[in-house]
């Protein structure tokens, strides 16, 4: 019983230590990003990597997500004789929930894993130690640009996701199933409010910070060798995805 208690206590202390180190990591990253953000080309380079190069998978995912919403929403609404509300159902589902969440998950899988692996390889190859030896701040070149770029790129990707998803629902609902196009967009215009839009924007900004924070942290404190990098990358993707879903619930409960 004493041994079990000691193990539980050791795991609890290890978890609290890890949480404290992660919290200090993101605070210091924000401090460096504000105090010494570096050359804008570093942020622009990361925005191209995180945002532009993720646009294809965002558009593809958004199109089929909107089409599925249009299909399933139509057959659900026909049971209540409310096919004209299909545009509202598709738009609110995308703008409030699916757009920010799926955009963040896609960026986590495509860019987040690469960020974690890149920093992890720099750690095990002692490139980060070399920067510190030359009195250069690693956060200025490795973490801060990725953090700023994620905060800027995720809302833009979310907006693209929403627009493409709405048109995907239009393609299925109006062109394929025969919903009135005026009702599709008219009811959407009347029902979607500004608070729905800014809640999606707030979520996407928060998710961008979560993705860059966890992926950079796991790469920065990766283990030794190729196994350490692979474990850090896997942990970063899984942890980021779980945190996105958890944080989505808390933000939704506050903004409702």
MIMAR-55261 format. One line per 10 residues: number of its first residue (from 1); for each residue x, y, z of C-alpha. Coordinates in Angstrom, 3 decimals. Example, Ala and Ser with C-alpha at 12.3 -4.5 7.8 and 13.67 -1.06 7.14 Angstrom:
// MIMAR-55261
1> 12.300,-4.500,7.800 | 13.670,-1.060,7.140;
***
This chain:
// MIMAR-55261
1> 0.000,0.000,0.000 | 2.856,2.366,0.857 | 4.606,1.527,-2.418 | 1.432,2.240,-4.387 | 0.991,5.549,-2.574 | 4.579,6.512,-3.365 | 4.114,5.710,-7.041 | 0.925,7.747,-7.207 | 2.649,10.634,-5.455 | 5.651,10.436,-7.786;
11> 3.404,10.450,-10.858 | 1.430,13.383,-9.466 | 4.579,15.391,-8.772 | 5.976,14.556,-12.207 | 2.731,15.695,-13.832 | 2.686,18.955,-11.863 | 6.327,19.593,-12.746 | 5.583,19.023,-16.432 | 2.588,21.357,-16.297 | 4.670,24.056,-14.626;
21> 7.430,23.740,-17.197 | 4.911,23.941,-20.046 | 3.326,27.030,-18.511 | 6.712,28.717,-18.127 | 7.520,27.746,-21.719 | 4.494,29.492,-23.233 | 4.896,32.564,-20.999 | 8.523,32.943,-22.055 | 7.586,32.378,-25.699 | 5.028,35.212,-25.538;
31> 7.581,37.407,-23.756 | 10.156,36.848,-26.512 | 7.528,37.314,-29.242 | 6.588,40.707,-27.798 | 10.026,41.918,-26.713 | 12.184,40.662,-29.578 | 10.079,39.117,-32.360 | 12.953,38.993,-34.847 | 12.829,39.717,-38.547 | 9.335,39.603,-40.111;
41> 10.596,37.209,-42.781 | 10.831,34.462,-40.146 | 7.146,34.889,-39.284 | 6.246,35.094,-42.980 | 8.156,31.884,-43.667 | 6.249,30.098,-40.914 | 2.922,31.487,-42.139 | 3.652,30.041,-45.559 | 4.529,26.704,-43.994 | 1.629,26.569,-41.535;
51> -1.016,28.442,-43.515 | -0.426,28.371,-47.273 | 0.820,24.799,-47.425 | -2.108,23.629,-45.319 | -4.687,25.319,-47.545 | -5.147,22.333,-49.882 | -6.007,19.878,-47.114 | -8.218,22.547,-45.486 | -10.162,23.134,-48.711 | -10.518,19.412,-49.381;
61> -11.666,18.642,-45.838 | -14.035,21.619,-45.784 | -15.670,20.706,-49.100 | -16.509,17.162,-48.052 | -17.492,18.224,-44.531 | -19.980,20.716,-45.973 | -21.280,18.113,-48.412 | -21.824,15.588,-45.618 | -23.554,18.225,-43.494 | -25.789,19.131,-46.419;
71> -26.677,15.506,-47.053 | -27.302,14.488,-43.450 | -28.965,17.792,-42.560 | -31.377,17.511,-45.467 | -32.586,14.041,-44.548 | -32.936,15.082,-40.906 | -34.821,18.299,-41.658 | -37.200,16.613,-44.122 | -38.650,14.665,-41.201 | -39.850,17.986,-39.765;
81> -40.657,19.685,-43.059 | -37.887,22.254,-42.543 | -35.683,21.784,-45.612 | -35.415,25.564,-45.949 | -33.382,25.688,-42.751 | -30.589,23.605,-44.263 | -28.384,26.656,-44.847 | -28.691,27.660,-41.198 | -27.789,24.183,-39.989 | -24.742,23.958,-42.239;
91> -23.515,27.492,-41.537 | -23.870,27.385,-37.752 | -22.302,23.936,-37.511 | -19.294,25.077,-39.513 | -18.852,28.584,-38.117 | -19.271,27.736,-34.446 | -17.753,24.269,-34.152 | -16.547,22.248,-37.101 | -14.609,25.010,-38.849 | -12.272,25.924,-35.972;
101> -11.920,22.367,-34.645 | -11.290,20.553,-37.926 | -8.977,23.305,-39.184 | -6.891,23.017,-36.022 | -6.816,19.213,-36.218 | -5.706,19.297,-39.857 | -2.963,21.815,-39.090 | -1.866,19.699,-36.128 | -1.518,16.618,-38.303 | 0.229,18.392,-41.176;
111> 2.260,21.239,-39.663 | 2.327,20.480,-35.939 | 4.037,17.141,-36.358 | 6.635,18.716,-38.647 | 7.300,21.517,-36.156 | 7.845,19.071,-33.326 | 10.113,16.855,-35.424 | 12.126,19.828,-36.727 | 12.854,21.256,-33.279 | 13.449,17.772,-31.892;
121> 16.061,17.010,-34.531 | 17.739,20.342,-33.803 | 17.819,19.376,-30.129 | 19.377,15.939,-30.581 | 21.863,17.260,-33.162 | 22.927,19.943,-30.625 | 21.986,22.865,-32.876 | 19.975,24.452,-30.050 | 22.954,24.019,-27.715 | 25.110,25.742,-30.330;
131> 22.734,28.726,-30.403 | 22.885,28.994,-26.636 | 26.694,28.736,-26.717 | 26.834,31.665,-29.148 | 24.587,33.687,-26.780 | 21.687,33.578,-29.263 | 18.155,33.145,-27.949 | 16.690,29.893,-29.390 | 13.119,31.040,-28.657 | 13.607,34.060,-30.907;
141> 14.391,31.908,-33.948 | 12.588,28.627,-33.235 | 9.502,29.241,-31.087 | 8.311,32.861,-31.316 | 7.912,32.954,-35.146 | 5.934,29.704,-35.092 | 3.718,30.971,-32.272 | 2.925,34.266,-34.006 | 2.384,32.558,-37.362 | -0.024,30.034,-35.832;
151> -2.037,32.763,-34.135 | -2.368,34.562,-37.473 | -2.780,31.603,-39.829 | -5.425,29.564,-37.988 | -8.204,32.204,-38.162 | -7.558,32.643,-41.886 | -7.643,28.894,-42.489 | -10.819,28.676,-40.419 | -12.443,31.368,-42.570 | -11.510,29.445,-45.723;
161> -12.901,26.272,-44.163 | -16.217,27.957,-43.350 | -16.690,29.454,-46.817 | -15.766,26.270,-48.688 | -17.892,24.153,-46.343 | -20.953,26.363,-46.874 | -20.560,26.072,-50.628 | -20.125,22.309,-50.277 | -23.452,22.179,-48.433 | -24.962,24.361,-51.173;
171> -23.721,21.982,-53.848 | -25.391,18.983,-52.241 | -28.463,20.650,-50.747 | -29.411,22.934,-53.625 | -27.921,21.415,-56.761 | -28.316,17.766,-55.847 | -31.321,17.585,-53.523 | -33.334,20.539,-54.797 | -33.452,22.909,-51.824 | -34.455,26.430,-52.811;
181> -31.245,28.520,-53.159 | -32.983,31.648,-51.869 | -34.070,29.832,-48.727 | -30.595,28.343,-48.283 | -28.814,31.706,-48.173 | -31.744,33.822,-46.957 | -32.329,31.867,-43.749 | -28.581,31.717,-43.226 | -28.305,35.491,-43.447 | -31.139,35.985,-40.950;
191> -29.963,33.415,-38.424 | -26.159,33.714,-38.340 | -25.187,36.498,-35.927 | -21.940,38.289,-35.258 | -21.420,36.417,-31.989 | -21.376,33.162,-33.966 | -18.576,34.511,-36.145 | -16.395,35.912,-33.391 | -16.782,32.763,-31.294 | -15.262,30.824,-34.195;
201> -12.485,33.395,-34.515 | -11.694,33.223,-30.792 | -11.585,29.435,-30.941 | -9.274,29.382,-33.956 | -6.856,31.841,-32.299 | -6.787,29.742,-29.128 | -6.299,26.541,-31.109 | -3.425,28.130,-33.038 | -1.714,28.939,-29.755 | -2.315,25.421,-28.436;
211> -0.874,23.735,-31.542 | 2.299,25.827,-31.646 | 2.736,25.704,-27.865 | 2.523,21.936,-27.429 | 4.375,21.006,-30.619 | 7.233,23.421,-29.958 | 7.443,22.325,-26.326 | 7.567,18.618,-27.098 | 10.215,19.178,-29.758 | 12.281,21.485,-27.555;
221> 12.399,18.980,-24.692 | 12.589,15.838,-26.792 | 14.402,12.714,-25.684 | 17.632,11.325,-27.067 | 17.984,9.793,-30.507 | 15.522,9.061,-33.265 | 13.219,7.237,-30.858 | 12.977,10.342,-28.690 | 12.037,12.493,-31.690 | 9.390,10.038,-32.879;
231> 7.925,9.772,-29.382 | 7.888,13.562,-28.990 | 6.178,14.004,-32.375 | 3.510,11.418,-31.608 | 2.893,12.856,-28.154 | 2.667,16.390,-29.552 | 0.028,15.457,-32.144 | -2.071,13.412,-29.719 | -1.840,15.934,-26.897 | -2.622,18.871,-29.200;
241> -5.673,17.101,-30.625 | -7.009,16.237,-27.169 | -6.388,19.751,-25.855 | -8.189,21.245,-28.856 | -11.296,19.191,-28.113 | -11.165,19.912,-24.380 | -10.589,23.634,-24.873 | -13.386,23.728,-27.460 | -15.847,22.593,-24.816 | -14.743,25.216,-22.293;
251> -14.798,28.060,-24.813 | -18.234,26.981,-26.050 | -19.604,26.852,-22.510 | -18.317,30.390,-21.858 | -19.445,31.953,-25.155 | -22.953,30.478,-25.276;
***
